[in-house]
Amino acid sequence: MTSTRPTARSADAGGPARPGSAGRAVAVLALVAVAALIPLLGPRGALQGTGEAAAPGAGGIALLRTVLFAALCVPVGELLAARLARRVPGAPPADTPRSWAPLAAVAGLVASLGLASVVATGNLLPHHLSDMDVGGLYRTRDGKSALLEVNAFAVAWLCARSRRPAVRAWPSAVVAVAEALRVHPAAEHHPLIGSGLTFLHVTCAALWVGGLLHVLRLLRTWRPAEAGAALLGLYARVAAVLFAVLTATGTWSALRRMPPGTVLEQLTATAYGRTLLAKGLVVAVVAVLALWARLRLRREADPLGACSPARAEVVALGVVVAVSGVLTALPLPIRW
């Protein structure tokens, strides 16, 4: 298959839409709707039969976290894909799709405001504006992290059109730091180690998911097949490193939450363990799809045939993001 047809450029430039564009739009909307059901219904399913109690509105919180994570992936991935594209010989520098960073920043801002309102209500769902103690956000660690994320996404929206990569990268880095600090409170043993692991994990995940998404968007507009194959090959090498770091940090973080002697039991007896197991299985599927794409890139006559498993990989990565949102809304399996 090829993803470099001339009609792709005319559609992006405001010309007539391609015949299959409406079908693709419907498919994307359907996938988004299905992905939204995972965080909404996931906490209830994971908690079934464990005897654990979820926080009020766990499904809504999981959905907001999923949107926040997805909003973080988009600008980070665009920066990575743009950096890789500059290293491709013969790449068309002006032939790039429209940035999704402004829309992602708005989505992230809405999600972070929703999460901040929950924190301002004492980790309860607010029913009236009077339920929220906005000033109290400055007095708690969770409140400060929530405010930091709100401000970071607001700045990201202002900087989304900047041509300086460093200016666009800083707000995303602040969101990753805020998430790392929020997840590991001061009462935890060695919180800085946990925060460092989470920061690396979140950053690498955003680069992997967002990078692949934007690389595939670039391939839809690039004419030279050789340049597209080179770009996909560059991304594949980076993704291999990202996958290694993700596996190491994810395993280490899981063992900090669940000591080795209790892992097997907690993977099936606790909501956190069940969701972590589900995430691991989906990541394994993603790894298989990534390997399939790499093999097709190397061995087939048309290297861009690797786009088919790469698109499936993006969908599977979207599921991983949704499951990660569920994971943040569940009670921890052990107490520090």
Secondary structure by P-SEA (a helix, b strand, c coil): cccccaaaaaaaaccccccaaaaaaaaaaaaaaaaaaaaaaaaaaaacccccccccaaaaaaaaaaaaaaaaaaaaaaaaaaaaaaaccccccccccccaaaaaaaaaaaaaaaaaaaaaacccccccccccccccccccaaaaaaaaaaaaaaaaaaacccccaaaaaaaaaaaaaaaaaaaccccccaaaaaaaaaaaaaaaaaaaaaaaaaaaaaaaccccaaaaaaaaaaaaaaaaaaaaaaaaaaaaaaaaacccccccccccccaaaaaaaaaaaaaaaaaaaaaaaaaaaccccccccaaaaaaaaaaaaaaaaaaaaaaaaccccccc
